[in-house]
């Protein structure tokens, strides 16, 4: 960016409704939360924008009471508790957090400033980090007659609270992490858990071994639900019938059916912002996390590059990379590597102490 362009950006502006942020983070999931924390550590004035009503992304919206086993510092931790810790960490530098607000437009102005058109007006930023996860998500639904009518009446796609299933007969459909995790989690409290899957498991091997050693009635591969039974007057789910690869059908009672066969992800308006996309992800430079748009970066599950691993810990590392390069983008004099967090905080505390002494 030229000195002339930077001078225009740094010059006073008449911006209705708000002022200019150094870094805007789109998405308040764990990656976005950590990006907000680290941006604050670097002294960036930061705002976070998310369409959901709570921070945490999919962890909050889909499985807050699911255990997570692959984040640093926790042998295992409930998703909702992990999100709570991420939120506390993110708020240390007092970022502006805007929930229930969706970003619809992204426009880089001729002087390099970025305008974000949202459902609540225009937001302005020197740089942007997209931490949108998989974007908007809708659950995949089973093609079983009468199933849609029982959604919310025993049929679940977002099974949030473990206690809702205490002493109940629960049927789970699916073979990915969510299905297997729910089966293992509910086994100690439900009256009976039955898992039905038509293919091989795609979950973590350790969790699958835990499932196979449990009392869960596991039916795979080649098993699928063929019909459901409702309760007539109360209109709630009462049972399911499923069949195996030999075509033999089996009917069992069911108070609850959890359908965990995946989600249809959609980047929504982001598809029109000019990114290079690859399978619903934004292609980035793996060294800088920069997208094809100057000053715009991406981190977490939404970012795509060769040999990518979709893990929370990976997203945290990408967030650090994105923040550091964003800082040097809007402030070329800044160091790319600021050093250890301890040193950063010690320098900040000394500066604050000196400033306070000068005022006295």
Residue, then its C-alpha position, 0 to 999 in steps of 0.5 A: x500500500x502506498x504512503x499516499x493511500x495510507x495517508x487517505x486512510x489515516x485522514x479524518x473521515x465523516x463515517x455515519x454511525x461508526x468509526x474505523x476498526x483496525x481488524x474486523x473478524x467475521x464469525x464468533x466461533x472459537x477461531x474468531x474468538x481467538x483471533x479477537x484475543x490475539x488482535x487485542x494482544x497486538x493492540x489492534x482495535x477490533x470488532x467481531x460480527x456474527x449472525x448468531x445470537x450467541x458466540x461459539x458458532x457450531x459448538x453453541x448452535x449444534x452441540x453445546x454439551x458434546x465433549x471435545x477431546x482435541x484442544x490444548x489444555x483440556x483432556x476433555x471439555x464440554x463444548x459450551x464450557x470451552x466456548x465460555x473460556x474462549x469468550x472470556x479470553x476474547x473479551x480481555x482487550x474489550x473488542x466490539x462484539x456485534x451478534x445477530x448481525x450478518x455481513x452481506x457485502x464486502x467492498x474495498x474502496x479505492x483508498x483501501x478502506x473496507x466497507x462491510x454492509x451488514x443487516x444493521x448498516x455499514x461497518x468500516x475496517x482497515x483489514x478483515x479476517x473471515x472466521x465463518x466456519x462452514x458458513x450457514x448450515x442446514x441439517x441433512x434430512x432423512x427421506x422417511x414419510x412423516x418425519x418432517x411433521x415430527x420435528x420438534x416432537x421427538x425428532x431432533x437435528x440439533x440435540x443440545x441438552x443431555x438431560x433432555x434424554x434422561x431415561x428415554x429410548x433414543x435412536x441415533x442415525x449417522x456414523x460421523x463424529x456427532x452421531x458417535x459422540x452423542x451415542x457415547x454421551x447419552x449411553x449412561x443416562x438414557x434408558x436405551x440408545x440405538x445407533x443406526x448407520x448405513x455405511x462405515x464409521x467416519x468418527x475418531x477411532x478412539x470414540x468408535x472403540x468406546x462406542x463398541x465397548x458400550x451398551x449402545x445397540x449398534x446396527x451397521x453397516x447397511x442399516x437404515x430407517x424405513x418408517x416411523x410411528x407417531x403417538x396419534x393424539x399427542x403427535x409425538x414420536x413413539x417408535x421406528x422401524x429399520x432394516x438391515x442389509x438382508x432386508x429384514x425389518x425390526x421395530x423398536x420403541x423410540x421417544x427421541x430420534x437424533x438425525x446426525x447425518x451431516x449438514x449442508x453448508x453454504x457461504x451465502x453472501x460471501x460467495x459473491x465477494x470475489x474470493x477464489x472458492x474450493x468446495x465451500x471454502x475460501x482459498x488462502x495463501x497458507x503462509x499469510x492466510x490472505x485471500x485474493x482480496x488485499x487486506x482480507x484474510x481467512x482462518x479456521x474451517x472456512x480457509x482452504x490450502x493444501x494439506x489443511x486439517x480442520x481442527x480447532x487447534x489449527x484454526x487458532x494457529x491460522x488466526x495468529x498468522x492472519x492477525x499478525x499479517x493484518x497488523x503489518x498490512x495496516x501498519x508496515x512499521x509493526x513487527x510481524x512476530x511480536x514475540x511471546x505473549x508474556x513479553x507483550x503484556x509486560x511491555x504493555x503494563x510498563x507503558x500503562x504504568x508510565x502513562x499513569x505516572x505522567x498523568x499524576 
